[in-house]
Amino acid sequence: MNIFLRELRAHYKGLIGWSIGMIFLVVVGTAKYSALSSNGQTPTKLLDVLPKPFLAVLGFQGLDINTIVGYFGALYLYIVLMATIHAAMIGAEVISKEERDRTSEFLYPKPATRANIITQKLLAALANVLILNIITLTSSILIVAAFAHNYSNTPAIMALIGGLLFMQLLFLALGAALAGLFKNPKLPSTVATSILLGTYIIWVVIDLNSNLNLLKYITPFEYFDASAIIKAGHLDPFYMILSAVIFVVLITTTYVSFNRRDLKV
């Protein structure tokens, strides 16, 4: 438990910064919709002149951005990118930081197994991810309701942020697994964020070319696509189960690989 609390203390300032950034993103994004609407403009008119590839990159494909929930669905892409980068980085950092800071010899000789230490570190990372998700959910519901003057969009927002949580957990586990595999403590967070951006690019390519639809199973951005979630009103159970399986595989990889290798001191 001391390790868990130590990791929470080590990351609380960063969590505050990410939380403020997330709230700012939601406020500014939603205010932009309100400003367009109050001026008698519709967001669609502003996008009519943009090419389809550009719309796909921006996350506007398949969304009715003339409605506030559709506009939030487009904003959701940027919320996802921000939250998953945070998750991937903290997943990698909590596992590799001792080797990076040359403090392995002080922590791991203590009367605690590596598995126990990793568990406490992962729980601290999970707490950070959950707190950021709850702050995102709460701020999104309140801010959208404030601009829409009602809470009718709350179920759709809850479904979207539920998808966000699954993606956060996937990239948290990815960062941790890479930290367990790589001996160089500087590589895991870089590789994890590179994979994240790679899966985003694959998602955009799929959106532009339906012939590449088979690639959808390798990108979580397709699992929890905003337009599909808003249309269905809930998350796809198949992708939820697939995400859970991938999460378990990655976390298992973290334990197995980290326990097997020599630590850098």
C-alpha positions as a printed NumPy array, in Angstrom:
array([[  0.   ,   0.   ,   0.   ],
       [  2.949,   2.367,   0.618],
       [  4.015,   1.941,  -3.004],
       [  0.465,   2.666,  -4.179],
       [  0.317,   5.893,  -2.145],
       [  3.816,   6.882,  -3.215],
       [  2.824,   6.561,  -6.884],
       [ -0.335,   8.59 ,  -6.311],
       [  1.701,  11.365,  -4.701],
       [  4.245,  11.235,  -7.528],
       [  1.581,  11.785, -10.203],
       [ -1.004,  14.03 ,  -8.573],
       [  0.394,  17.26 , -10.024],
       [  0.412,  15.788, -13.502],
       [ -3.149,  14.545, -13.022],
       [ -4.282,  18.027, -12.021],
       [ -2.69 ,  19.447, -15.172],
       [ -4.295,  16.827, -17.445],
       [ -7.673,  17.386, -15.752],
       [ -7.53 ,  21.15 , -16.24 ],
       [ -6.553,  20.618, -19.866],
       [ -9.458,  18.222, -20.394],
       [-12.01 ,  20.604, -18.88 ],
       [-10.6  ,  23.452, -20.985],
       [-10.914,  21.308, -24.138],
       [-14.564,  20.485, -23.42 ],
       [-15.437,  24.096, -22.556],
       [-13.76 ,  25.608, -25.621],
       [-15.075,  22.924, -27.989],
       [-18.648,  23.213, -26.788],
       [-18.519,  27.011, -26.686],
       [-17.509,  27.004, -30.359],
       [-20.744,  25.171, -31.234],
       [-22.756,  27.637, -29.157],
       [-21.09 ,  30.601, -30.862],
       [-21.865,  29.25 , -34.337],
       [-25.475,  28.521, -33.415],
       [-26.057,  31.943, -31.858],
       [-24.791,  33.618, -35.033],
       [-27.294,  31.71 , -37.168],
       [-24.603,  29.572, -38.747],
       [-24.543,  25.792, -38.84 ],
       [-21.248,  23.915, -38.47 ],
       [-22.124,  21.86 , -41.56 ],
       [-21.935,  24.944, -43.795],
       [-18.381,  25.556, -42.635],
       [-17.388,  21.987, -43.477],
       [-19.012,  21.725, -46.902],
       [-15.913,  23.133, -48.578],
       [-13.529,  20.688, -46.886],
       [-12.406,  17.479, -48.688],
       [-13.513,  14.092, -47.336],
       [-10.   ,  13.03 , -46.154],
       [ -9.761,  16.195, -44.072],
       [-13.171,  15.509, -42.503],
       [-12.075,  11.964, -41.634],
       [ -8.914,  13.226, -39.939],
       [-10.955,  15.725, -37.933],
       [-13.455,  13.043, -36.88 ],
       [-16.532,  14.595, -38.513],
       [-17.439,  11.606, -40.705],
       [-20.868,  10.109, -39.969],
       [-21.835,  12.758, -37.413],
       [-24.675,  15.274, -37.521],
       [-22.702,  18.203, -36.18 ],
       [-25.72 ,  20.508, -36.411],
       [-26.84 ,  18.952, -33.111],
       [-24.873,  19.533, -29.953],
       [-24.47 ,  15.804, -29.27 ],
       [-23.192,  15.282, -32.816],
       [-20.784,  18.163, -32.384],
       [-19.649,  16.658, -29.071],
       [-19.108,  13.389, -30.96 ],
       [-16.596,  15.22 , -33.154],
       [-14.988,  16.785, -30.082],
       [-14.856,  13.284, -28.579],
       [-11.993,  12.344, -30.914],
       [ -9.747,  14.984, -29.337],
       [-10.865,  13.958, -25.851],
       [ -9.894,  10.373, -26.721],
       [ -6.483,  11.361, -28.074],
       [ -5.723,  13.407, -24.977],
       [ -6.91 ,  10.802, -22.474],
       [ -5.276,   7.817, -24.197],
       [ -1.918,   9.576, -24.483],
       [ -2.125,  10.206, -20.734],
       [ -3.032,   6.549, -20.107],
       [ -0.234,   5.171, -22.305],
       [  2.362,   7.444, -20.723],
       [  1.387,   6.723, -17.13 ],
       [  1.16 ,   2.976, -17.828],
       [  4.707,   3.001, -19.166],
       [  6.087,   5.364, -16.55 ],
       [  4.893,   3.614, -13.391],
       [  6.63 ,   0.414, -14.469],
       [  9.848,   1.85 , -15.919],
       [ 10.471,   4.881, -13.679],
       [ 12.663,   3.014, -11.169],
       [ 15.054,   1.972, -13.919],
       [ 14.91 ,   5.419, -15.499],
       [ 15.701,   7.132, -12.183],
       [ 18.252,   4.488, -11.142],
       [ 16.305,   3.645,  -7.977],
       [ 15.628,  -0.042,  -8.674],
       [ 18.139,  -1.187,  -6.068],
       [ 16.253,   0.741,  -3.379],
       [ 12.759,  -0.535,  -4.177],
       [ 13.033,  -4.103,  -5.424],
       [ 15.269,  -5.531,  -2.654],
       [ 12.513,  -4.673,  -0.155],
       [ 10.48 ,  -7.569,   1.332],
       [  7.888,  -7.536,  -1.452],
       [  7.663,  -9.603,  -4.607],
       [  7.954,  -7.991,  -8.003],
       [  4.371,  -9.029,  -8.697],
       [  3.168,  -7.211,  -5.593],
       [  5.1  ,  -4.067,  -6.509],
       [  3.782,  -4.123, -10.08 ],
       [  0.231,  -4.62 ,  -8.793],
       [  0.427,  -1.564,  -6.562],
       [  1.96 ,   0.515,  -9.346],
       [ -0.732,  -0.549, -11.817],
       [ -3.468,   0.217,  -9.286],
       [ -2.052,   3.726,  -8.856],
       [ -2.007,   4.176, -12.647],
       [ -5.572,   2.85 , -12.831],
       [ -6.662,   5.344, -10.162],
       [ -5.218,   8.194, -12.24 ],
       [ -7.029,   6.97 , -15.355],
       [-10.346,   6.574, -13.522],
       [-10.104,  10.031, -11.945],
       [ -9.421,  11.663, -15.314],
       [-12.332,   9.722, -16.844],
       [-14.725,  10.776, -14.062],
       [-13.647,  14.415, -14.408],
       [-14.149,  14.183, -18.176],
       [-17.597,  12.617, -17.76 ],
       [-18.765,  15.113, -15.139],
       [-17.467,  18.183, -16.967],
       [-18.877,  16.968, -20.312],
       [-22.369,  16.381, -18.903],
       [-22.455,  19.712, -17.064],
       [-20.955,  21.812, -19.868],
       [-23.087,  20.318, -22.656],
       [-26.193,  20.67 , -20.483],
       [-25.311,  24.297, -19.753],
       [-25.092,  25.148, -23.46 ],
       [-28.102,  22.995, -24.455],
       [-30.171,  24.148, -21.424],
       [-31.181,  20.544, -20.669],
       [-29.74 ,  17.141, -19.755],
       [-31.316,  15.186, -22.611],
       [-27.892,  14.373, -24.095],
       [-26.543,  12.798, -20.905],
       [-27.132,   9.116, -21.952],
       [-25.208,   9.635, -25.201],
       [-22.358,  11.387, -23.374],
       [-22.201,   8.596, -20.784],
       [-21.964,   5.996, -23.563],
       [-19.167,   7.956, -25.271],
       [-17.156,   8.402, -22.075],
       [-17.723,   4.71 , -21.322],
       [-16.008,   3.97 , -24.634],
       [-13.27 ,   6.391, -23.642],
       [-12.661,   4.381, -20.458],
       [-12.176,   1.172, -22.432],
       [ -9.654,   2.936, -24.655],
       [ -7.839,   4.412, -21.665],
       [ -7.52 ,   0.947, -20.114],
       [ -6.229,  -0.55 , -23.374],
       [ -3.469,   2.032, -23.756],
       [ -2.636,   1.94 , -20.048],
       [ -2.081,  -1.804, -20.416],
       [ -0.113,  -1.293, -23.633],
       [  2.238,   1.182, -21.962],
       [  2.75 ,  -1.151, -19.007],
       [  3.377,  -4.183, -21.241],
       [  5.995,  -2.297, -23.267],
       [  7.677,  -1.156, -20.054],
       [  7.873,  -4.794, -18.995],
       [  9.355,  -5.85 , -22.329],
       [ 11.894,  -3.093, -22.987],
       [ 15.126,  -2.793, -21.056],
       [ 15.55 ,   0.813, -22.107],
       [ 13.219,   2.789, -19.781],
       [ 12.99 ,   5.704, -22.234],
       [ 11.412,   3.638, -25.014],
       [  8.037,   2.391, -23.642],
       [  6.153,   5.708, -23.529],
       [  7.512,   6.753, -26.938],
       [  6.587,   3.439, -28.563],
       [  3.169,   3.379, -26.849],
       [  2.23 ,   6.85 , -28.105],
       [  3.557,   5.959, -31.574],
       [  1.318,   2.872, -31.661],
       [ -1.593,   5.024, -30.473],
       [ -1.102,   7.5  , -33.315],
       [ -0.613,   4.6  , -35.734],
       [ -3.97 ,   3.079, -34.785],
       [ -5.58 ,   6.505, -35.206],
       [ -4.159,   6.776, -38.739],
       [ -5.431,   3.261, -39.542],
       [ -8.891,   4.309, -38.336],
       [ -8.824,   7.323, -40.663],
       [ -7.731,   5.141, -43.602],
       [-10.564,   2.665, -42.921],
       [-13.01 ,   5.569, -42.849],
       [-11.824,   6.616, -46.295],
       [-11.669,   3.14 , -47.867],
       [-14.267,   0.512, -46.953],
       [-12.186,  -2.162, -48.723],
       [ -9.812,  -2.043, -45.743],
       [-12.578,  -2.843, -43.254],
       [-10.757,  -5.943, -41.983],
       [ -8.203,  -3.638, -40.376],
       [-10.868,  -2.424, -37.934],
       [ -9.938,  -5.169, -35.457],
       [ -6.491,  -3.681, -34.877],
       [ -7.586,  -0.138, -34.004],
       [ -9.529,   0.702, -30.824],
       [-10.629,   3.946, -32.491],
       [-12.909,   1.763, -34.602],
       [-14.156,  -0.201, -31.568],
       [-15.527,   2.954, -29.954],
       [-16.29 ,   5.203, -32.909],
       [-18.405,   8.191, -31.853],
       [-20.862,   8.03 , -34.751],
       [-21.599,   4.339, -34.114],
       [-22.031,   4.876, -30.37 ],
       [-24.368,   7.855, -30.82 ],
       [-26.42 ,   6.009, -33.441],
       [-26.772,   2.841, -31.329],
       [-27.029,   4.614, -27.989],
       [-24.681,   2.109, -26.382],
       [-21.296,   0.41 , -26.756],
       [-20.906,  -2.64 , -28.987],
       [-20.745,  -5.735, -26.686],
       [-18.391,  -7.535, -29.088],
       [-15.806,  -4.75 , -28.935],
       [-16.192,  -4.501, -25.175],
       [-15.355,  -8.206, -24.826],
       [-12.507,  -7.945, -27.345],
       [-11.069,  -4.971, -25.436],
       [-11.271,  -6.89 , -22.158],
       [ -9.408,  -9.844, -23.695],
       [ -6.677,  -7.581, -25.1  ],
       [ -6.394,  -5.827, -21.732],
       [ -5.903,  -9.128, -19.886],
       [ -3.295, -10.292, -22.421],
       [ -1.327,  -7.044, -22.111],
       [ -1.435,  -7.   , -18.296],
       [ -0.356, -10.655, -18.191],
       [  2.514,  -9.76 , -20.527],
       [  3.548,  -7.009, -18.115],
       [  3.827,  -9.407, -15.167],
       [  5.512, -12.227, -17.077],
       [  8.066, -10.114, -18.957],
       [  8.964,  -7.873, -16.015],
       [  9.455, -10.832, -13.673],
       [ 11.752, -12.597, -16.127],
       [ 14.219,  -9.89 , -17.062],
       [ 17.142,  -8.365, -15.211],
       [ 16.556,  -4.852, -13.978],
       [ 18.705,  -1.925, -15.05 ],
       [ 20.378,  -0.334, -12.001]])
